[in-house]
Amino acid sequence: MEIAFLLNGETIRLRIQSATTSLLEWLRESQNLTGTKEGCNEGDCGACTVMVTSLADDGSVRRQAMNACILFLPQLHGKAVRTVEGVALPDGNLHPVQQAMVEHHGSQCGFCTPGIVMSLTTAHAQGRDDFDNVLAGNLCRCTGYAPIIRAAEAAHDAPVPEWAQEDIDKLRMLKGGDGGDAYRPRDLDQFAGWYADNPDATLIAGATDVGLWVTKRLQDLPKVCFLGGIAELQRVETRDDHLWIGAGVNLNDLREFIAPFHPDFAELIRRYGSMQVRNAATIGGNIANGSPIGDGPPALIALGATLHLRRGNDRRAIPLEDFFVTYGKQDRQAGEFVEGVSIPRQADNLRCYKISKRFDQDISALCGCFNIAVEDGRVTSARIAFGGMAATPRRALNVEAALVGKAWDEATIRAAQPAFADDYAPISDMRASGEYRLMTAQNLLLRAYHESHPDHGPTRVLEVQP
């Protein structure tokens, strides 16, 4: 398997022996580029952050901060990578971000500094100034972040180095291996046929989940297929009666697409992992892994989403909630894959609440999403879904029944709250007790009611678990 990409401005043509070699491992062990650090090796700490630049089929440029520890080499085919060693100016002076980090004392022990520099360098090239979001995936135990933010602000208006444009020019001229048909297909129909014949293969889109199989479980994946080259899986479309989201759409792109329709869902996505994770993780992977605490499915189920599955030339569509059969088991046949998800066009009644111990980069103790329509003071429809309350993401059907047709008032809410115990019997674990989960779900319904009144004010996703 041969790939071609740019590394700090130089063309790399590489014949890969193992398709699950991480970029971090290759940089440190083969290229002696040890500025990219190994911290958690699971995409949490950000010490291994690099900047990845790619060109879309329409010629548009995308620059992304990504975690090298869970980024496999075949995912880099046709892209440009910059590490901390490759961001200085052509005259040898430091990048504006690097210089500002020195001047504003943004580094102490220094281990996390290269990753922070790369996150801010990517943001600098993008013209971003939402530094709290940019740095949410970079953990620093020393500085308290204040000097890092001051450094980011100081560097914001400095010119972008010439190498950023040079990378784009070189990408347009880059030629080389195609990544291998079986490993990195570009045609959806071709892939569908191949996967039907190779149902034992591991499908890799963003690798934010599969990457941990390799780095933490030390799992061998003898047959893999990388889906990042299939443009059809990365499309989002606004159609007459629904929104279409391809399975390969990453979570940052999904957030941007969904925000005008359902801003609470977009805000929930902002708390899904970090910038680096969301740049890689896909909505299809979030659904297909079947996690009971994945934050995407509750919102999609509350919106009445339909899941679109394909095996070879055969396609079928099912309600998303029917996909999750029981813990670790989904309604997916051998050789069948998630092609996309569609959401009916509808008024924005959705409210999403993620309950976790930290605001950023934390797994939910529970995640509740409420899609309740009210007309003339009465509930006309209700779809309520939770993650973290059962072995699968699940609707609160008894609570819904207790609301529909009733007056939308606090008395109805109080009467409906006990029905949560009929819908869920949550377990106790390291994140929360079952009693806490059940009580919180009941209280979130009350919160959703209060927030539905115009005079309440814009309270969105709950931030902290007591």
C-alpha positions in Angstrom: 0.0 0.0 0.0 1.5 3.3 -1.1 0.6 6.8 0.0 1.8 10.3 -0.8 1.6 13.3 1.4 3.5 16.4 2.5 5.4 16.6 5.8 6.6 20.0 6.8 6.6 21.0 3.1 8.5 18.0 1.8 6.8 15.3 -0.3 6.7 11.9 1.3 6.0 8.7 -0.7 5.6 5.8 1.6 4.9 2.2 1.2 3.1 1.1 4.3 3.6 -2.3 5.8 1.0 -1.9 8.6 -2.1 0.2 7.8 -2.6 0.8 11.5 0.7 2.5 12.2 -0.1 5.9 13.8 1.3 9.1 12.6 2.7 9.7 16.1 4.6 6.4 16.1 6.0 7.1 12.6 7.0 10.7 13.3 8.9 9.8 16.5 10.4 6.5 15.5 11.0 6.8 11.8 11.5 10.6 11.3 13.0 11.6 14.6 10.5 14.4 14.9 10.1 14.1 18.7 8.5 17.5 19.3 5.2 15.7 18.8 4.7 14.2 22.2 3.0 11.0 23.4 0.9 11.7 26.4 -2.4 9.7 26.8 -2.1 7.9 23.4 -5.9 8.0 23.2 -6.8 11.5 21.9 -7.5 13.2 25.2 -4.5 15.3 26.1 -3.5 17.0 22.9 0.2 16.7 23.3 0.5 15.1 19.9 -1.5 17.7 18.0 -0.5 18.4 14.4 -2.0 20.5 11.7 -3.4 18.7 8.7 -4.3 20.6 5.5 -6.4 19.1 2.8 -8.1 20.1 -0.5 -11.7 19.3 -1.1 -12.9 18.2 -4.6 -14.2 21.8 -5.2 -10.8 23.2 -4.4 -11.6 24.6 -1.0 -8.9 24.4 1.7 -9.4 22.8 5.1 -6.9 23.1 7.9 -7.5 21.0 11.0 -5.8 20.3 14.3 -5.7 16.6 14.8 -4.4 14.0 17.3 -1.5 12.2 15.7 -1.7 9.3 18.3 -5.0 8.0 16.8 -4.4 9.1 13.2 -3.4 6.2 11.0 -0.9 6.9 8.2 -3.3 5.9 5.3 -5.6 8.8 6.5 -2.9 11.3 5.4 -2.9 10.3 1.7 -3.1 13.4 -0.4 -2.8 15.8 2.6 -0.2 18.1 4.2 1.0 17.6 7.7 2.8 20.2 9.8 4.5 19.4 13.1 6.0 21.8 15.6 9.3 21.4 13.9 7.9 22.8 10.7 6.1 26.0 11.6 8.9 28.5 11.9 9.3 31.3 9.4 11.5 30.8 6.3 14.1 33.1 7.8 14.4 30.9 10.8 12.5 33.1 13.2 9.8 31.6 15.3 6.1 31.4 14.2 4.1 34.3 15.8 2.4 31.8 18.1 5.7 30.4 19.2 7.2 33.8 19.8 4.1 34.9 21.7 4.2 31.8 23.9 7.8 32.7 24.9 7.0 36.4 25.5 3.9 35.7 27.6 5.4 32.8 29.5 2.9 30.3 28.1 5.1 27.3 28.9 6.3 25.8 32.2 7.3 22.1 32.2 6.9 22.2 28.4 5.6 18.7 27.7 2.2 19.9 26.5 3.6 23.0 24.7 4.2 21.6 21.2 0.6 20.4 21.0 -0.7 23.8 22.3 1.5 25.6 19.7 0.0 23.4 16.9 -3.6 24.0 18.0 -3.0 27.7 18.1 -1.0 27.7 14.9 -4.0 26.0 13.1 -6.4 28.5 14.7 -4.0 31.3 13.5 -4.1 30.1 10.0 -7.9 29.9 10.1 -8.3 33.3 11.6 -10.1 32.0 14.7 -10.2 33.7 18.0 -12.4 31.4 20.1 -9.4 30.2 22.0 -11.3 28.4 24.8 -12.8 26.1 22.1 -9.6 25.7 20.2 -7.7 24.7 23.4 -10.3 22.4 24.9 -8.4 19.4 23.7 -5.0 20.5 25.1 -4.5 19.6 28.7 -1.9 21.6 30.7 -1.2 21.0 34.4 1.1 23.9 34.9 0.0 27.2 33.5 -3.7 27.6 34.3 -4.1 28.6 30.6 -4.2 32.4 31.2 -0.7 33.1 29.8 -1.5 30.7 26.9 -4.7 32.7 26.0 -2.7 36.0 26.2 -0.2 34.5 23.8 -2.9 33.5 21.4 -4.4 36.9 21.5 -1.1 38.6 20.9 -0.3 36.4 17.9 -3.8 36.7 16.3 -3.2 39.6 13.9 0.3 38.5 12.8 0.6 37.5 9.1 0.2 33.8 8.3 3.6 32.4 7.2 4.2 31.8 3.6 4.5 28.0 4.1 0.8 27.8 4.6 0.1 28.9 1.0 3.1 26.8 -0.2 1.5 23.7 1.2 -1.7 24.3 -0.7 0.2 24.9 -3.9 2.2 21.7 -3.5 -1.0 19.7 -2.7 -2.4 20.8 -6.0 0.6 19.3 -7.7 0.9 16.2 -5.5 0.7 12.9 -7.4 1.4 9.4 -6.1 -0.1 6.2 -5.0 -3.9 6.0 -4.8 -3.9 4.5 -1.3 -5.0 1.1 -2.6 -8.6 0.3 -3.7 -9.3 -2.2 -0.9 -7.9 0.1 1.7 -9.0 3.6 0.7 -11.8 3.4 -2.0 -13.1 6.6 -3.5 -16.3 5.3 -5.1 -19.2 4.4 -2.9 -20.6 1.7 -5.1 -17.2 0.0 -5.4 -16.8 0.1 -1.7 -20.4 -1.3 -1.1 -19.6 -4.3 -3.3 -16.2 -4.8 -1.7 -17.5 -4.7 1.8 -20.3 -7.2 1.0 -17.6 -9.6 -0.1 -15.4 -8.7 2.9 -17.7 -8.4 5.9 -14.9 -9.2 8.3 -13.0 -6.0 7.5 -12.8 -3.2 10.0 -14.2 0.1 8.6 -12.3 3.2 9.6 -13.6 6.7 9.1 -12.2 9.1 11.8 -10.4 6.4 13.9 -11.3 8.1 17.2 -12.7 4.8 18.4 -10.8 2.3 16.4 -7.6 4.1 17.2 -7.9 3.0 20.8 -8.4 -0.6 19.8 -4.8 -0.4 18.5 -3.2 1.9 21.1 -4.9 0.6 24.2 -6.1 -2.9 23.5 -3.0 -3.6 21.3 -5.5 -5.2 18.9 -4.3 -6.5 15.5 -6.6 -5.4 12.6 -5.5 -7.6 9.6 -8.1 -6.2 7.1 -9.1 -2.6 7.2 -10.8 -0.1 4.9 -10.4 3.6 5.2 -13.6 5.5 4.2 -12.2 9.1 4.1 -11.8 9.1 0.4 -15.5 8.5 -0.4 -17.0 12.0 -1.0 -20.6 10.7 -1.1 -20.4 9.8 2.6 -19.3 13.3 3.6 -22.2 15.2 2.1 -24.9 17.2 4.0 -27.9 18.4 2.1 -31.1 20.3 2.9 -33.9 18.6 1.0 -37.6 19.5 0.7 -38.8 17.5 3.7 -35.7 16.4 5.5 -32.0 17.0 6.2 -29.5 14.4 4.9 -26.3 13.7 6.7 -23.7 11.3 5.2 -22.2 8.8 7.6 -18.7 10.2 7.0 -19.6 13.8 8.1 -17.3 14.8 10.9 -18.8 16.3 14.0 -17.5 19.8 13.5 -19.1 19.9 10.0 -22.3 18.4 11.5 -22.3 21.1 14.1 -22.0 23.9 11.5 -24.7 22.3 9.3 -27.2 21.7 12.1 -26.9 25.0 14.0 -29.4 27.0 12.0 -32.0 24.2 12.4 -31.4 23.0 15.9 -28.9 25.1 17.9 -29.2 23.0 21.0 -27.9 20.0 19.1 -25.1 22.1 17.8 -24.2 23.2 21.3 -24.3 19.6 22.5 -21.8 18.6 19.7 -19.4 21.3 20.9 -19.0 19.3 24.1 -18.4 16.1 22.2 -14.7 15.4 22.8 -12.3 18.2 21.7 -11.7 20.2 18.5 -9.1 17.6 17.5 -11.6 14.7 18.1 -14.5 16.4 16.4 -12.3 17.1 13.3 -12.0 13.4 12.9 -15.0 11.6 14.5 -17.9 11.0 12.2 -21.6 10.8 13.0 -21.8 7.4 11.3 -19.1 6.0 13.6 -20.9 7.6 16.6 -24.0 5.7 15.7 -22.5 2.4 14.4 -20.5 1.7 17.5 -23.7 1.4 19.5 -22.4 3.0 22.7 -25.1 3.6 25.3 -23.5 6.9 26.3 -22.8 8.3 22.8 -24.2 11.9 22.8 -25.3 11.9 19.1 -28.1 9.3 19.1 -30.3 10.8 21.9 -30.6 14.0 19.9 -31.2 12.3 16.6 -33.8 9.9 18.1 -35.6 12.9 19.7 -35.7 14.4 16.2 -37.2 11.3 14.7 -34.1 10.4 12.6 -34.1 7.6 10.1 -31.0 5.5 9.6 -30.0 4.4 6.1 -28.2 1.2 5.8 -26.7 -0.4 2.7 -25.3 -3.9 1.8 -24.1 -4.1 -1.8 -26.9 -2.7 -4.0 -29.5 -3.3 -1.3 -30.6 -0.4 0.9 -33.0 -0.2 3.8 -34.2 2.6 6.1 -35.2 2.1 9.8 -36.0 4.4 12.7 -32.8 5.2 14.4 -34.1 3.9 17.8 -34.7 0.5 16.3 -31.0 0.1 15.3 -30.0 -0.4 18.9 -31.1 -3.9 19.9 -29.3 -4.4 23.2 -25.9 -3.6 24.7 -23.2 -4.3 22.1 -25.8 -5.5 19.5 -27.2 -3.5 16.6 -29.5 -4.3 13.7 -26.8 -4.5 11.1 -26.2 -7.5 8.8 -22.8 -8.8 7.8 -21.4 -6.6 5.1 -23.9 -3.8 5.8 -22.8 -0.3 6.7 -24.3 3.0 7.7 -24.7 5.2 4.6 -26.4 8.2 6.2 -29.0 9.5 8.5 -32.0 11.8 7.7 -33.9 14.1 9.9 -37.4 15.4 9.1 -37.6 19.1 8.6 -39.4 20.5 11.6 -39.8 23.4 14.0 -37.0 23.8 16.5 -38.4 22.4 19.8 -35.3 20.5 20.7 -33.5 20.9 24.0 -30.4 18.9 24.8 -28.7 18.4 28.2 -25.3 16.7 28.7 -24.6 15.9 32.4 -20.9 15.3 33.1 -18.3 16.2 35.7 -16.4 18.5 33.4 -17.6 20.8 30.7 -15.1 19.8 28.1 -14.0 16.4 27.0 -15.9 14.3 29.4 -18.1 11.2 29.0 -21.7 11.8 29.9 -23.2 10.4 33.1 -26.5 10.9 31.1 -27.6 12.9 28.1 -31.2 13.8 27.7 -32.9 15.3 24.6 -36.5 16.7 24.6 -38.4 17.4 21.4 -41.8 18.6 22.7 -44.3 20.5 20.6 -47.0 22.7 22.2 -50.0 24.3 20.6 -52.6 26.4 22.4 -51.1 25.4 25.7 -51.3 21.6 25.1 -48.6 19.1 24.2 -49.3 17.9 20.7 -46.3 15.6 20.4 -43.3 14.5 22.4 -40.1 12.6 21.7 -37.7 12.2 24.6 -34.5 10.2 24.4 -31.7 9.5 26.8 -28.2 8.0 26.7 -26.6 6.7 29.9 -30.0 5.5 31.3 -30.1 2.0 29.7 -28.1 -0.5 27.8 -28.8 1.4 24.6 -30.0 5.0 23.7 -33.7 4.8 24.4 -36.9 6.8 24.2 -38.9 7.6 27.3 -42.2 6.3 25.9 -44.1 6.3 29.2 -43.1 9.9 29.9 -44.1 10.9 26.4 -47.5 9.3 26.8 -48.0 11.1 30.1 -47.4 14.4 28.4 -49.2 14.2 25.0 -52.7 15.8 25.1 -52.1 17.4 28.5 -51.8 21.0 29.4 -48.2 22.3 29.2 -47.9 23.3 32.8 -45.9 22.4 35.9 -48.7 20.2 37.2 -48.4 18.0 34.1 -44.6 17.9 34.4 -44.8 16.8 38.0 -47.4 14.1 37.2 -45.2 12.8 34.3 -41.9 12.7 36.3 -42.6 9.3 38.0 -43.0 7.7 34.6 -39.2 7.9 34.1 -39.0 4.9 36.5 -41.2 2.9 34.1 -38.9 3.7 31.2 -35.5 3.3 32.7 -33.7 1.3 35.5 -30.3 3.0 35.3 -27.3 1.3 36.8 -24.7 2.8 39.2 -21.1 3.1 38.0 -18.1 5.4 38.3 -19.9 8.3 36.6 -23.1 8.4 38.7 -25.4 6.3 40.8 -28.6 4.9 39.3 -30.6 7.0 41.8 -28.8 10.2 40.7 -29.4 9.4 37.0 -33.2 8.8 37.5 -33.6 11.9 39.6 -31.6 14.1 37.2 -33.7 12.8 34.2 -36.9 13.9 36.1 -35.4 17.3 36.9 -34.3 17.8 33.3 -37.9 17.5 32.2 -38.8 20.2 34.6 -35.9 22.3 33.3 -37.0 21.8 29.7 -40.5 23.1 30.7 -39.2 26.2 32.4 -36.8 27.0 29.5 -39.7 26.7 27.0 -41.1 30.0 28.3 -39.9 33.1 26.5 -39.3 35.0 29.7 -36.9 32.3 31.1 -33.9 33.3 29.0 -31.5 31.2 26.9 -30.2 28.4 29.2 -28.8 25.6 27.1 -26.8 22.5 27.9 -26.3 21.8 31.5 -22.6 22.2 32.4 -21.7 20.3 35.6 -22.7 17.2 37.5 -22.9 17.9 41.2 
